[in-house]
């Protein structure tokens, strides 16, 4: 069982099948966790229907705690407080 008073943080995106697998395990194990939604894309200004992956620097600016837990900026990521 997680010993810290803060729950695990699951950095995720709703559409990611790998994140969904982690989510299922957390639910099955009945672990206390916090879902933190990460949007790894931005809209292309020239074509609003096109998404462009955020760079690591953009992710670092928007989601500093996420990049601390996932230095390569990939989802899913778990942070257990350290």
The first five atom37 places (N, CA, C, CB, O) and aatype in JSON, in Angstrom:
{
  "aatype": [20, 20, 20, 20, 20, 20, 20, 20, 20, 20, 20, 20, 20, 20, 20, 20, 20, 20, 20, 20, 20, 20, 20, 20, 20, 20, 20, 20, 20, 20, 20, 20, 20, 20, 20, 20, 20, 20, 20, 20, 20, 20, 20, 20, 20, 20, 20, 20, 20, 20, 20, 20, 20, 20, 20, 20, 20, 20, 20, 20, 20, 20, 20, 20, 20, 20, 20, 20, 20, 20, 20, 20, 20, 20, 20, 20, 20, 20, 20, 20, 20, 20],
  "atom_mask": [
    [1, 1, 1, 1, 1],
    [1, 1, 1, 1, 1],
    [1, 1, 1, 1, 1],
    [1, 1, 1, 1, 1],
    [1, 1, 1, 1, 1],
    [1, 1, 1, 1, 1],
    [1, 1, 1, 1, 1],
    [1, 1, 1, 1, 1],
    [1, 1, 1, 1, 1],
    [1, 1, 1, 1, 1],
    [1, 1, 1, 1, 1],
    [1, 1, 1, 1, 1],
    [1, 1, 1, 1, 1],
    [1, 1, 1, 1, 1],
    [1, 1, 1, 1, 1],
    [1, 1, 1, 1, 1],
    [1, 1, 1, 1, 1],
    [1, 1, 1, 1, 1],
    [1, 1, 1, 1, 1],
    [1, 1, 1, 1, 1],
    [1, 1, 1, 1, 1],
    [1, 1, 1, 1, 1],
    [1, 1, 1, 1, 1],
    [1, 1, 1, 1, 1],
    [1, 1, 1, 1, 1],
    [1, 1, 1, 1, 1],
    [1, 1, 1, 1, 1],
    [1, 1, 1, 1, 1],
    [1, 1, 1, 1, 1],
    [1, 1, 1, 1, 1],
    [1, 1, 1, 1, 1],
    [1, 1, 1, 1, 1],
    [1, 1, 1, 1, 1],
    [1, 1, 1, 1, 1],
    [1, 1, 1, 1, 1],
    [1, 1, 1, 1, 1],
    [1, 1, 1, 1, 1],
    [1, 1, 1, 1, 1],
    [1, 1, 1, 1, 1],
    [1, 1, 1, 1, 1],
    [1, 1, 1, 1, 1],
    [1, 1, 1, 1, 1],
    [1, 1, 1, 1, 1],
    [1, 1, 1, 1, 1],
    [1, 1, 1, 1, 1],
    [1, 1, 1, 1, 1],
    [1, 1, 1, 1, 1],
    [1, 1, 1, 1, 1],
    [1, 1, 1, 1, 1],
    [1, 1, 1, 1, 1],
    [1, 1, 1, 1, 1],
    [1, 1, 1, 1, 1],
    [1, 1, 1, 1, 1],
    [1, 1, 1, 1, 1],
    [1, 1, 1, 1, 1],
    [1, 1, 1, 1, 1],
    [1, 1, 1, 1, 1],
    [1, 1, 1, 1, 1],
    [1, 1, 1, 1, 1],
    [1, 1, 1, 1, 1],
    [1, 1, 1, 1, 1],
    [1, 1, 1, 1, 1],
    [1, 1, 1, 1, 1],
    [1, 1, 1, 1, 1],
    [1, 1, 1, 1, 1],
    [1, 1, 1, 1, 1],
    [1, 1, 1, 1, 1],
    [1, 1, 1, 1, 1],
    [1, 1, 1, 1, 1],
    [1, 1, 1, 1, 1],
    [1, 1, 1, 1, 1],
    [1, 1, 1, 1, 1],
    [1, 1, 1, 1, 1],
    [1, 1, 1, 1, 1],
    [1, 1, 1, 1, 1],
    [1, 1, 1, 1, 1],
    [1, 1, 1, 1, 1],
    [1, 1, 1, 1, 1],
    [1, 1, 1, 1, 1],
    [1, 1, 1, 1, 1],
    [1, 1, 1, 1, 1],
    [1, 1, 1, 1, 1]
  ],
  "atom_positions": [
    [[0.84, -1.18, 0.0], [0.0, 0.0, 0.0], [0.88, 1.23, 0.0], [-0.95, 0.01, 1.21], [1.97, 1.24, 0.58]],
    [[0.39, 2.27, -0.65], [1.1, 3.54, -0.77], [1.14, 4.21, 0.6], [0.42, 4.48, -1.82], [0.09, 4.42, 1.22]],
    [[2.33, 4.55, 1.1], [2.5, 5.04, 2.46], [2.34, 6.55, 2.59], [3.85, 4.64, 2.96], [1.99, 7.03, 3.67]],
    [[2.58, 7.31, 1.55], [2.49, 8.76, 1.6], [1.02, 9.18, 1.77], [3.1, 9.4, 0.32], [0.12, 8.49, 1.3]],
    [[0.79, 10.3, 2.45], [-0.58, 10.78, 2.62], [-1.16, 11.3, 1.31], [-0.63, 11.89, 3.68], [-2.38, 11.36, 1.15]],
    [[-0.3, 11.66, 0.38], [-0.78, 12.1, -0.93], [-0.96, 10.87, -1.81], [0.21, 13.11, -1.58], [-0.18, 9.92, -1.74]],
    [[-1.99, 10.9, -2.65], [-2.18, 9.74, -3.53], [-1.14, 9.73, -4.66], [-3.59, 9.75, -4.12], [-0.5, 10.73, -4.96]],
    [[-1.02, 8.57, -5.25], [-0.24, 8.48, -6.49], [-0.84, 9.42, -7.51], [-0.2, 7.02, -7.03], [-2.05, 9.66, -7.51]],
    [[-0.01, 9.96, -8.36], [-0.51, 10.76, -9.48], [-0.29, 9.96, -10.76], [0.19, 12.16, -9.55], [0.82, 9.52, -11.05]],
    [[-1.36, 9.79, -11.51], [-1.29, 9.16, -12.82], [-1.42, 10.26, -13.86], [-2.39, 8.08, -13.0], [-2.49, 10.83, -14.05]],
    [[-0.32, 10.55, -14.54], [-0.33, 11.51, -15.64], [-0.72, 10.75, -16.88], [1.06, 12.24, -15.81], [-0.07, 9.77, -17.26]],
    [[-1.79, 11.21, -17.52], [-2.38, 10.39, -18.56], [-3.12, 11.25, -19.57], [-3.3, 9.36, -17.96], [-3.31, 12.45, -19.38]],
    [[-3.54, 10.6, -20.64], [-4.45, 11.18, -21.62], [-5.54, 10.15, -21.87], [-3.71, 11.58, -22.96], [-5.26, 8.96, -21.98]],
    [[-6.75, 10.61, -21.96], [-7.88, 9.69, -22.03], [-7.8, 8.74, -23.23], [-9.17, 10.47, -22.1], [-8.37, 7.65, -23.18]],
    [[-7.12, 9.14, -24.29], [-7.1, 8.34, -25.52], [-5.94, 7.34, -25.6], [-7.03, 9.25, -26.71], [-5.85, 6.57, -26.55]],
    [[-5.07, 7.34, -24.6], [-3.86, 6.51, -24.64], [-4.16, 5.1, -24.12], [-2.74, 7.16, -23.81], [-4.51, 4.94, -22.95]],
    [[-4.01, 4.07, -24.96], [-4.3, 2.71, -24.49], [-3.33, 2.24, -23.41], [-4.25, 1.76, -25.66], [-3.71, 1.42, -22.57]],
    [[-2.11, 2.72, -23.41], [-1.15, 2.33, -22.38], [-1.56, 2.92, -21.03], [0.28, 2.79, -22.75], [-1.46, 2.26, -20.0]],
    [[-2.03, 4.15, -21.06], [-2.51, 4.79, -19.84], [-3.76, 4.09, -19.32], [-2.8, 6.27, -20.08], [-3.94, 3.96, -18.11]],
    [[-4.6, 3.63, -20.22], [-5.8, 2.91, -19.81], [-5.44, 1.62, -19.1], [-6.69, 2.61, -21.02], [-6.11, 1.23, -18.14]],
    [[-4.39, 0.96, -19.55], [-3.93, -0.27, -18.87], [-3.48, 0.04, -17.44], [-2.77, -0.92, -19.66], [-3.82, -0.69, -16.51]],
    [[-2.73, 1.1, -17.26], [-2.27, 1.5, -15.93], [-3.48, 1.85, -15.06], [-1.28, 2.7, -16.01], [-3.54, 1.46, -13.89]],
    [[-4.42, 2.58, -15.62], [-5.63, 2.97, -14.9], [-6.4, 1.74, -14.42], [-6.53, 3.84, -15.81], [-6.87, 1.71, -13.28]],
    [[-6.52, 0.74, -15.27], [-7.23, -0.49, -14.9], [-6.54, -1.17, -13.72], [-7.31, -1.45, -16.1], [-7.2, -1.62, -12.79]],
    [[-5.21, -1.24, -13.77], [-4.46, -1.87, -12.67], [-4.67, -1.11, -11.37], [-2.96, -1.94, -13.02], [-4.89, -1.71, -10.32]],
    [[-4.59, 0.22, -11.43], [-4.8, 1.03, -10.22], [-6.19, 0.79, -9.64], [-4.6, 2.52, -10.52], [-6.35, 0.69, -8.42]],
    [[-7.17, 0.71, -10.5], [-8.55, 0.45, -10.05], [-8.67, -0.96, -9.46], [-9.54, 0.61, -11.23], [-9.26, -1.12, -8.39]],
    [[-8.12, -1.95, -10.13], [-8.2, -3.33, -9.64], [-7.5, -3.51, -8.3], [-7.6, -4.28, -10.67], [-7.96, -4.28, -7.45]],
    [[-6.39, -2.8, -8.12], [-5.64, -2.89, -6.86], [-6.24, -2.01, -5.76], [-4.18, -2.49, -7.1], [-5.81, -2.06, -4.61]],
    [[-7.24, -1.2, -6.16], [-7.92, -0.28, -5.23], [-6.93, 0.69, -4.58], [-8.66, -1.08, -4.14], [-7.04, 1.01, -3.4]],
    [[-5.99, 1.16, -5.37], [-5.01, 2.14, -4.89], [-5.59, 3.54, -4.98], [-3.69, 2.05, -5.69], [-6.35, 3.86, -5.9]],
    [[-5.22, 4.37, -4.03], [-5.63, 5.77, -4.04], [-4.73, 6.51, -5.02], [-5.55, 6.4, -2.6], [-3.51, 6.5, -4.88]],
    [[-5.32, 7.15, -6.0], [-4.53, 7.87, -7.0], [-5.3, 9.08, -7.49], [-4.15, 6.95, -8.18], [-6.52, 9.18, -7.33]],
    [[-4.56, 9.99, -8.09], [-5.14, 11.19, -8.7], [-4.85, 11.15, -10.19], [-4.57, 12.5, -8.05], [-3.7, 11.02, -10.59]],
    [[-5.88, 11.27, -11.0], [-5.73, 11.32, -12.46], [-5.38, 12.75, -12.84], [-7.04, 10.83, -13.19], [-6.11, 13.67, -12.48]],
    [[-4.29, 12.95, -13.57], [-3.91, 14.27, -14.07], [-3.89, 14.18, -15.59], [-2.5, 14.74, -13.49], [-3.04, 13.51, -16.17]],
    [[-4.84, 14.85, -16.21], [-4.97, 14.81, -17.67], [-3.87, 15.66, -18.32], [-6.38, 15.3, -18.12], [-3.68, 16.82, -17.95]],
    [[-3.17, 15.08, -19.27], [-2.13, 15.76, -20.03], [-2.57, 15.79, -21.49], [-0.72, 15.04, -19.86], [-2.93, 14.76, -22.06]],
    [[-2.54, 16.96, -22.08], [-2.83, 17.08, -23.51], [-1.5, 17.27, -24.23], [-3.82, 18.27, -23.8], [-0.93, 18.36, -24.19]],
    [[-0.98, 16.23, -24.89], [0.33, 16.31, -25.51], [0.34, 16.97, -26.89], [0.91, 14.94, -25.61], [1.34, 16.89, -27.61]],
    [[-0.76, 17.61, -27.26], [-0.87, 18.22, -28.59], [-1.28, 19.68, -28.5], [-1.87, 17.45, -29.45], [-1.85, 20.12, -27.51]],
    [[-0.97, 20.4, -29.55], [-1.49, 21.75, -29.74], [-2.1, 21.8, -31.13], [-0.37, 22.85, -29.57], [-1.77, 20.99, -31.99]],
    [[-3.0, 22.75, -31.33], [-3.68, 22.87, -32.62], [-2.79, 23.66, -33.58], [-5.07, 23.56, -32.46], [-2.24, 24.7, -33.22]],
    [[-2.67, 23.15, -34.8], [-1.93, 23.85, -35.85], [-2.7, 25.12, -36.22], [-1.71, 22.92, -37.12], [-3.87, 25.04, -36.58]],
    [[-2.05, 26.27, -36.12], [-2.71, 27.54, -36.41], [-3.15, 27.65, -37.87], [-1.8, 28.7, -36.06], [-4.15, 28.3, -38.17]],
    [[-2.42, 27.03, -38.77], [-2.76, 27.08, -40.19], [-3.94, 26.19, -40.51], [-1.56, 26.67, -41.04], [-4.77, 26.53, -41.36]],
    [[-4.03, 25.06, -39.84], [-5.12, 24.11, -40.06], [-5.67, 23.69, -38.71], [-4.65, 22.86, -40.88], [-5.06, 22.88, -38.02]],
    [[-6.79, 24.21, -38.35], [-7.35, 23.97, -37.02], [-7.73, 22.52, -36.76], [-8.54, 24.84, -36.81], [-7.94, 22.13, -35.61]],
    [[-7.82, 21.73, -37.81], [-8.18, 20.33, -37.62], [-6.95, 19.43, -37.47], [-9.02, 19.85, -38.79], [-7.08, 18.21, -37.39]],
    [[-5.77, 20.04, -37.43], [-4.53, 19.28, -37.33], [-3.88, 19.5, -35.97], [-3.56, 19.68, -38.46], [-3.74, 20.63, -35.5]],
    [[-3.49, 18.4, -35.34], [-2.8, 18.48, -34.06], [-1.32, 18.26, -34.27], [-3.37, 17.44, -33.06], [-0.9, 17.47, -35.12]],
    [[-0.52, 18.97, -33.48], [0.94, 18.85, -33.53], [1.41, 18.48, -32.13], [1.61, 20.19, -34.02], [0.97, 19.07, -31.14]],
    [[2.29, 17.5, -32.05], [2.84, 17.09, -30.75], [3.6, 18.24, -30.11], [3.75, 15.87, -30.92], [4.36, 18.95, -30.77]],
    [[3.39, 18.4, -28.82], [4.15, 19.4, -28.08], [5.61, 18.96, -27.98], [3.55, 19.62, -26.66], [5.89, 17.76, -27.87]],
    [[6.5, 19.9, -28.01], [7.91, 19.59, -27.77], [8.1, 19.35, -26.28], [8.84, 20.74, -28.28], [7.24, 19.7, -25.47]],
    [[9.21, 18.76, -25.93], [9.51, 18.53, -24.52], [9.57, 19.86, -23.76], [10.84, 17.77, -24.37], [9.11, 19.94, -22.62]],
    [[10.13, 20.89, -24.37], [10.18, 22.2, -23.72], [8.78, 22.77, -23.49], [11.0, 23.17, -24.56], [8.52, 23.36, -22.44]],
    [[7.88, 22.58, -24.45], [6.49, 23.04, -24.27], [5.81, 22.27, -23.15], [5.7, 22.88, -25.59], [5.09, 22.85, -22.34]],
    [[6.04, 20.96, -23.1], [5.47, 20.15, -22.01], [6.04, 20.59, -20.67], [5.74, 18.65, -22.25], [5.32, 20.67, -19.68]],
    [[7.33, 20.88, -20.64], [7.98, 21.32, -19.4], [7.36, 22.63, -18.91], [9.5, 21.49, -19.62], [7.19, 22.81, -17.7]],
    [[7.03, 23.52, -19.82], [6.43, 24.8, -19.46], [4.98, 24.62, -18.99], [6.47, 25.76, -20.66], [4.57, 25.24, -18.0]],
    [[4.22, 23.78, -19.69], [2.8, 23.59, -19.36], [2.58, 22.65, -18.17], [2.07, 23.06, -20.56], [1.67, 22.87, -17.37]],
    [[3.4, 21.62, -18.08], [3.2, 20.56, -17.1], [4.52, 20.22, -16.38], [2.63, 19.31, -17.78], [5.04, 19.12, -16.55]],
    [[5.06, 21.14, -15.59], [6.37, 20.88, -14.97], [6.4, 19.65, -14.07], [6.8, 22.08, -14.17], [7.4, 18.92, -14.06]],
    [[5.33, 19.4, -13.31], [5.32, 18.22, -12.44], [5.3, 16.93, -13.26], [4.11, 18.26, -11.49], [5.92, 15.93, -12.88]],
    [[4.59, 16.96, -14.37], [4.54, 15.79, -15.26], [5.92, 15.47, -15.81], [3.56, 16.04, -16.41], [6.34, 14.31, -15.78]],
    [[6.63, 16.48, -16.3], [7.96, 16.25, -16.88], [8.95, 15.82, -15.79], [8.46, 17.52, -17.59], [9.91, 15.1, -16.07]],
    [[8.72, 16.25, -14.58], [9.56, 15.78, -13.48], [9.36, 14.28, -13.26], [9.23, 16.56, -12.18], [10.31, 13.56, -12.95]],
    [[8.12, 13.82, -13.41], [7.81, 12.39, -13.25], [8.17, 11.59, -14.48], [6.34, 12.2, -12.92], [8.46, 10.4, -14.39]],
    [[8.14, 12.23, -15.65], [8.44, 11.56, -16.92], [9.42, 12.42, -17.71], [7.13, 11.31, -17.74], [8.99, 13.2, -18.57]],
    [[10.71, 12.31, -17.45], [11.7, 13.2, -18.07], [11.68, 13.23, -19.59], [13.06, 12.8, -17.62], [12.11, 14.21, -20.19]],
    [[11.19, 12.17, -20.22], [11.09, 12.18, -21.69], [9.74, 12.73, -22.16], [11.29, 10.77, -22.23], [9.51, 12.85, -23.37]],
    [[8.86, 13.05, -21.21], [7.58, 13.65, -21.55], [6.58, 12.68, -22.15], [7.8, 14.77, -22.48], [5.7, 13.08, -22.92]],
    [[6.71, 11.39, -21.79], [5.82, 10.39, -22.34], [4.76, 9.97, -21.32], [6.61, 9.18, -22.8], [5.02, 9.9, -20.11]],
    [[3.57, 9.68, -21.84], [2.5, 9.16, -20.99], [2.33, 7.69, -21.26], [1.18, 9.92, -21.23], [2.61, 7.22, -22.36]],
    [[1.87, 6.96, -20.28], [1.52, 7.38, -18.92], [2.75, 7.52, -18.04], [0.55, 6.38, -18.3], [3.83, 7.01, -18.35]],
    [[2.55, 8.21, -16.94], [3.61, 8.35, -15.93], [2.98, 8.3, -14.56], [4.42, 9.67, -16.13], [1.89, 8.84, -14.35]],
    [[3.65, 7.67, -13.64], [3.22, 7.63, -12.24], [4.2, 8.41, -11.39], [3.09, 6.18, -11.74], [5.41, 8.32, -11.57]],
    [[3.65, 9.17, -10.45], [4.48, 9.9, -9.49], [4.02, 9.49, -8.1], [4.38, 11.48, -9.69], [2.86, 9.69, -7.73]],
    [[4.92, 8.91, -7.34], [4.58, 8.48, -5.98], [5.09, 9.46, -4.92], [5.16, 7.08, -5.72], [5.26, 9.11, -3.76]],
    [[5.34, 10.68, -5.35], [5.79, 11.71, -4.41], [7.29, 11.79, -4.29], [5.2, 11.46, -3.07], [7.81, 12.41, -3.36]],
    [[8.0, 11.18, -5.2], [9.44, 11.26, -5.1], [10.05, 10.52, -6.18], [9.94, 10.77, -3.81], [11.28, 10.46, -6.28]]
  ]
}
